[in-house]
Amino acid sequence: MVQRVSSRQMPGLRMATTIDASKLTVTKTTTPKQKEANADLLFGRTFTDHMLEIDWDTENGWHDPKIVPYGDFQMSPASSALHYSVQCFEGMKAYKTADGDIRMFRPDCNMERLNNSMERLALPAFDGEAFMDCLKTLVKLDESWIPQEEGYSLYIRPTAIGNSPYLGLTAPNHAKLFAILSPVGPYYPNGFKPVRLLADTKNVRAWPGGVGNAKLGGNYGPTIKPGNDAMKDGFDQVLWLFGEDHQVCEIGAMNVFFIMKTKDGKTEVVTPPLSRGDILPGVTRRSILALAEESGDFVVSERAITMNEVHTAWKEGRLMEAFGAGTAAIISPINLIHYKGNDIEFPTGDDIGPVAKSFWRQLCDIQYGIKEHEWSIKI
Ligand SMILES: *Cc1c(COP(=O)(O)O)cnc(C)c1O
């Protein structure tokens, strides 16, 4: 039985309501790790020498941030992160440019989203700029880990956990915000490999009024088995749907885009809307929408799209391209959707479509500082 107890404790007199980046302490490792060759990097398997930790409790607020050697945590086995998934995270990247600069892509968006996720879990608010200042120090300290080659980057995983040492289902009175860094290679080292999707009519990832719009760890664990089942059947990923009319949500852990010809011959860029609350507001999604809008070449639509509509557009020859969008792959082209026994095949086949490729190129150019843009921040 989970007991509900009062969640509000009296705050201490000197409670720090905000992270103080000027108090950041750095303890360097005395045993730096051996680095791997770029070609051997696997996503999220290799971590750099240091990590960032900032504790919080109701009495003292945010403690002084600290950078320490990468290593295991000690935490109470009663922590709410372990029992009730009081955990959320972010995924962002630092890029080393040809000039040797380090850049980050719209990090303010990640800070805002992490604050939203934490709020949904009754975790404390934090000052995004102060956390970013600490992250920048961490990234610069471990700068030698950022592979300098196009397509390579340093994946940054900020994470927040509730770690109150009790089982009551209440707002945590202890929390930890931390960040670890992992050098990563290109998602498609040998050119784009379009994915085959299974439109899942059994499992649902997120729904209106749910928490699909927050990056809560609890949203992801349950997607592993449906993903594995789809792979056993020869598909790469799941296309998530919801509702009796099978509205399209997302692909695996990416936002989804369709490129279609409208009935009057225009090219429409379509992605499901954020208004329902079942879609994760991706930074890549938002950036693609802005680029599409700015180009003037498209009808840009954030609107509901059902599998029926996708199927009809395909039958009428109006379905041009589809792709997933997210920080890890940037753009992941789709060549097939299997839905209720039918294969919907895209005319782009084993290649990336021209619209997807253009967005991919524009995003890479901005991320690697090839094109100067306000989204790319030199740190
Ligand atoms: C993180 C994530 C995305 C992509 O977000 P980006 O900010 O573009 O990396 C899309 N969908 C889900 C479910 C995600 O977790």
The ligand as an SDF file (V2000), in Angstrom:
LIG
                    3D

 15 15  0  0  0  0  0  0  0  0999 V2000
   13.3360   13.2710  -27.4760 C   0  0  0  0  0  0  0  0  0  0  0  0
   12.1880   12.8380  -28.2990 C   0  0  0  0  0  0  0  0  0  0  0  0
   11.9170   13.3700  -29.5670 C   0  0  0  0  0  0  0  0  0  0  0  0
   12.8490   14.3050  -30.2800 C   0  0  0  0  0  0  0  0  0  0  0  0
   13.0850   15.4800  -29.6250 O   0  0  0  0  0  0  0  0  0  0  0  0
   14.3550   16.3580  -30.0450 P   0  0  0  0  0  0  0  0  0  0  0  0
   14.2890   17.5050  -29.1210 O   0  0  0  0  0  0  0  0  0  0  0  0
   14.1870   16.7270  -31.4560 O   0  0  0  0  0  0  0  0  0  0  0  0
   15.5470   15.4830  -29.8440 O   0  0  0  0  0  0  0  0  0  0  0  0
   10.7550   12.9880  -30.2110 C   0  0  0  0  0  0  0  0  0  0  0  0
    9.9080   12.0990  -29.6640 N   0  0  0  0  0  0  0  0  0  0  0  0
   10.1540   11.5380  -28.4660 C   0  0  0  0  0  0  0  0  0  0  0  0
    9.1710   10.5780  -27.9240 C   0  0  0  0  0  0  0  0  0  0  0  0
   11.2980   11.8830  -27.7560 C   0  0  0  0  0  0  0  0  0  0  0  0
   11.5470   11.3260  -26.5800 O   0  0  0  0  0  0  0  0  0  0  0  0
  1  2  1  0
  2  3  1  0
  2 14  2  0
  3  4  1  0
  3 10  2  0
  4  5  1  0
  5  6  1  0
  6  7  2  0
  6  8  1  0
  6  9  1  0
 10 11  1  0
 11 12  2  0
 12 13  1  0
 12 14  1  0
 14 15  1  0
M  END
$$$$
